[in-house]
Amino acid sequence: MPNPYFRFKQFTIYQDRCAMKVTTDACLFGAWVAQHLPAAAETVLDVGAGTGLLTLMIAQAGNRSIDAIELQETDHVQAAANIAQTAWHASIRLIQGDVLAHVFDRKYDAIVSNPPFYEHDLKGGQRNRNIAHHNEGLLLSDLLDFIRGQLAEEGTFFLLLPAKRHTELIRYLETMGLHCNSCCYVQQTEKHAPFRILVSGAFRKSACREERIVIRERNEYTPEFKALLSPYYLHL
């Protein structure tokens, strides 16, 4: 059974009620987003807040106004409790609802999402996990269409996806007038193929910067992983 909480340096994530637990790749994504957020990005939207992990990692990294929306009620309740215990709760607005149905009162300088990963894979028997991890909740095409409508003209979006969906993502972006400006390939070790991609993009096209992060070498976290996660991980 997963630990009911995950303690970071400046906050704690309780996760026993949530469909998706804290994962290494989600933590890496949050740290990468926080590092790459433009200084001018004053308003941020986290789509699919889950435990509130990404929201709190971004809040720790700078003084911003953050909205976070979560579809599932149990996840929303737990995210609210996690956020309430932090020093940044006043700058975070947590919304319970469907991102495709909710009427937002602003456009955002940055939109961040760790969306459902698998749209054509076999599903399990737990509906809340299927919503969080499969396409019962949010299709990638719908998410990108939402981003196109809700992102400020000079804004930036950030996505975490399986590496195998890279070609699919680029195809969708091309049809929607969005562009990938940075792509980070994540590998478990040097010997493993990339299993995740961290993507940032915008309306404005520029040469896509490519990088990679290897999580471990010789059973230790790599220097680049430590550099990203040291502001957050308790034991780094």
C-alpha positions as CSV (number, residue, x, y, z in Angstrom):
1,M,0.0,0.0,0.0
2,P,1.4,3.5,-0.9
3,N,2.4,5.7,1.9
4,P,-0.6,7.9,2.8
5,Y,1.6,11.0,2.6
6,F,4.7,12.3,0.9
7,R,6.7,14.9,2.8
8,F,8.6,17.6,0.9
9,K,10.8,20.3,2.3
10,Q,8.1,23.0,2.5
11,F,4.8,21.1,2.3
12,T,3.3,17.6,2.7
13,I,1.1,15.8,0.2
14,Y,-1.5,13.5,1.6
15,Q,-2.6,11.1,-1.1
16,D,-4.7,8.2,0.4
17,R,-8.0,9.5,-1.1
18,C,-6.6,10.3,-4.6
19,A,-6.7,8.1,-7.6
20,M,-3.1,8.9,-8.7
21,K,-0.3,9.0,-6.1
22,V,2.9,11.1,-6.0
23,T,5.3,9.7,-8.6
24,T,8.9,10.5,-9.5
25,D,8.0,11.7,-13.0
26,A,5.3,14.0,-11.7
27,C,7.8,15.5,-9.2
28,L,10.3,15.9,-12.0
29,F,7.7,17.6,-14.2
30,G,6.7,20.0,-11.4
31,A,10.3,21.0,-10.8
32,W,11.0,21.4,-14.5
33,V,7.9,23.6,-15.0
34,A,8.9,25.7,-12.0
35,Q,12.4,26.2,-13.5
36,H,11.1,27.0,-17.0
37,L,8.1,29.3,-16.1
38,P,8.7,32.7,-17.7
39,A,9.3,35.4,-15.1
40,A,6.4,37.3,-16.6
41,A,3.9,34.5,-16.0
42,E,1.8,35.9,-13.2
43,T,-1.3,33.7,-13.6
44,V,-1.1,29.9,-13.8
45,L,-3.8,27.2,-14.3
46,D,-3.2,23.6,-13.3
47,V,-5.5,21.3,-15.2
48,G,-6.3,18.1,-13.3
49,A,-4.9,19.1,-9.9
50,G,-5.1,15.6,-8.3
51,T,-3.3,15.9,-4.9
52,G,-2.3,19.5,-5.6
53,L,1.4,18.5,-6.1
54,L,2.1,20.5,-9.3
55,T,0.2,23.5,-7.9
56,L,2.3,23.6,-4.7
57,M,5.6,23.0,-6.5
58,I,4.9,26.0,-8.7
59,A,3.7,28.1,-5.7
60,Q,6.9,27.4,-3.8
61,A,9.0,28.6,-6.8
62,G,7.5,32.1,-7.1
63,N,4.8,34.6,-6.2
64,R,2.0,33.8,-8.7
65,S,-1.8,33.6,-8.7
66,I,-2.6,30.0,-9.3
67,D,-5.9,28.4,-10.3
68,A,-6.2,24.6,-10.1
69,I,-9.2,22.6,-11.3
70,E,-10.0,18.9,-10.5
71,L,-12.9,16.8,-11.7
72,Q,-13.1,14.2,-9.0
73,E,-14.6,15.3,-5.7
74,T,-12.4,13.0,-3.5
75,D,-9.3,14.3,-5.1
76,H,-10.5,17.9,-4.8
77,V,-11.2,17.5,-1.1
78,Q,-7.7,16.1,-0.5
79,A,-6.0,18.7,-2.7
80,A,-7.9,21.4,-0.7
81,A,-6.6,20.0,2.6
82,N,-3.0,19.8,1.2
83,I,-3.1,23.4,0.0
84,A,-4.7,24.8,3.1
85,Q,-1.8,23.8,5.3
86,T,0.8,25.7,3.2
87,A,2.1,29.3,3.3
88,W,0.7,29.9,-0.3
89,H,-3.0,29.0,0.2
90,A,-4.1,32.5,-0.2
91,S,-2.7,32.7,-3.7
92,I,-4.3,29.5,-4.9
93,R,-7.9,29.1,-6.0
94,L,-9.0,25.4,-6.2
95,I,-12.0,24.6,-8.4
96,Q,-14.0,21.4,-8.5
97,G,-15.5,20.7,-11.9
98,D,-15.0,19.7,-15.5
99,V,-12.4,21.8,-17.2
100,L,-14.3,21.6,-20.5
101,A,-17.5,22.9,-18.9
102,H,-16.3,25.4,-16.4
103,V,-16.4,29.1,-17.4
104,F,-13.1,30.7,-16.5
105,D,-12.9,34.4,-15.7
106,R,-9.5,35.0,-17.2
107,K,-6.9,33.8,-19.7
108,Y,-3.6,32.4,-18.2
109,D,0.0,33.2,-18.7
110,A,0.8,29.5,-18.2
111,I,-1.3,26.3,-18.3
112,V,0.1,23.2,-16.8
113,S,-1.2,19.6,-17.0
114,N,-0.3,16.0,-16.3
115,P,-3.2,14.7,-18.4
116,P,-4.6,11.2,-18.8
117,F,-1.8,9.1,-20.3
118,Y,-3.4,6.4,-22.2
119,E,-6.3,6.8,-24.7
120,H,-6.3,3.4,-26.4
121,D,-4.8,1.0,-23.7
122,L,-6.6,-1.5,-21.5
123,K,-8.4,-0.1,-18.5
124,G,-8.6,-1.4,-15.0
125,G,-11.7,-1.8,-12.8
126,Q,-11.4,1.4,-10.8
127,R,-13.2,4.2,-12.5
128,N,-11.4,7.0,-10.6
129,R,-8.1,5.6,-11.8
130,N,-9.4,5.3,-15.4
131,I,-10.5,9.0,-15.3
132,A,-7.1,10.0,-14.0
133,H,-5.0,7.7,-16.2
134,H,-7.1,7.0,-19.3
135,N,-9.5,8.9,-21.6
136,E,-12.7,8.6,-19.5
137,G,-11.9,12.1,-18.2
138,L,-10.0,14.2,-20.8
139,L,-8.8,13.5,-24.3
140,L,-5.5,15.0,-25.3
141,S,-7.1,16.7,-28.3
142,D,-9.8,18.3,-26.1
143,L,-7.1,19.5,-23.6
144,L,-5.1,21.1,-26.4
145,D,-8.2,22.8,-27.8
146,F,-9.0,24.1,-24.3
147,I,-5.4,25.4,-24.0
148,R,-5.8,27.2,-27.3
149,G,-8.8,29.0,-26.0
150,Q,-7.7,29.8,-22.5
151,L,-4.0,30.6,-22.9
152,A,-2.9,34.2,-23.1
153,E,-1.5,35.3,-26.5
154,E,2.1,35.3,-25.1
155,G,1.5,32.4,-22.7
156,T,3.2,29.1,-22.3
157,F,1.8,25.6,-21.8
158,F,3.4,22.6,-20.1
159,L,2.6,18.9,-20.5
160,L,3.8,15.6,-19.2
161,L,3.2,12.6,-21.5
162,P,4.5,9.1,-22.3
163,A,7.3,9.3,-24.7
164,K,5.4,7.1,-27.2
165,R,2.8,9.9,-27.6
166,H,5.3,12.5,-28.9
167,T,4.4,12.1,-32.6
168,E,0.7,12.2,-31.8
169,L,1.2,15.4,-29.8
170,I,3.1,17.2,-32.5
171,R,0.4,16.2,-35.0
172,Y,-2.3,17.7,-32.8
173,L,-0.3,20.9,-32.2
174,E,0.2,21.5,-35.9
175,T,-3.5,21.3,-36.5
176,M,-4.3,23.7,-33.7
177,G,-1.8,26.5,-34.3
178,L,0.3,25.6,-31.2
179,H,4.0,24.9,-31.2
180,C,6.4,22.8,-29.1
181,N,9.3,25.0,-28.1
182,S,11.0,22.7,-25.6
183,C,11.0,19.0,-25.2
184,C,12.8,17.1,-22.4
185,Y,13.2,13.3,-22.8
186,V,13.2,11.5,-19.5
187,Q,15.0,8.2,-19.0
188,Q,15.1,5.9,-16.0
189,T,18.8,5.1,-16.7
190,E,21.3,5.6,-19.5
191,K,20.4,2.1,-20.7
192,H,16.7,2.7,-20.9
193,A,14.8,4.4,-23.7
194,P,12.9,7.6,-22.8
195,F,9.6,6.8,-21.1
196,R,8.3,10.4,-20.5
197,I,8.5,13.7,-22.3
198,L,8.2,17.1,-20.7
199,V,6.9,19.6,-23.2
200,S,6.5,23.4,-23.2
201,G,4.9,25.3,-26.0
202,A,3.2,28.4,-27.2
203,F,1.3,30.1,-30.0
204,R,4.6,31.6,-31.2
205,K,6.8,29.2,-33.1
206,S,10.5,28.9,-32.4
207,A,13.1,26.3,-32.8
208,C,12.3,23.4,-30.4
209,R,15.0,23.0,-27.8
210,E,15.7,19.3,-27.0
211,E,17.2,18.0,-23.8
212,R,17.2,14.9,-21.7
213,I,17.2,13.9,-18.1
214,V,18.4,10.6,-16.8
215,I,16.9,9.9,-13.3
216,R,19.5,7.3,-12.0
217,E,23.0,6.1,-12.6
218,R,24.5,3.3,-10.5
219,N,21.5,3.3,-8.3
220,E,21.9,7.0,-7.4
221,Y,20.0,10.0,-8.5
222,T,22.0,11.9,-11.3
223,P,23.4,15.4,-10.7
224,E,20.8,16.9,-13.1
225,F,18.0,15.2,-11.3
226,K,19.3,16.4,-7.9
227,A,19.7,19.9,-9.2
228,L,16.0,20.1,-10.2
229,L,14.5,18.3,-7.1
230,S,16.8,19.6,-4.4
231,P,14.4,22.6,-3.6
232,Y,11.7,20.0,-2.9
233,Y,12.9,16.6,-1.9
234,L,13.4,16.2,1.8
235,H,16.6,14.2,1.5
236,L,18.4,16.0,-1.3
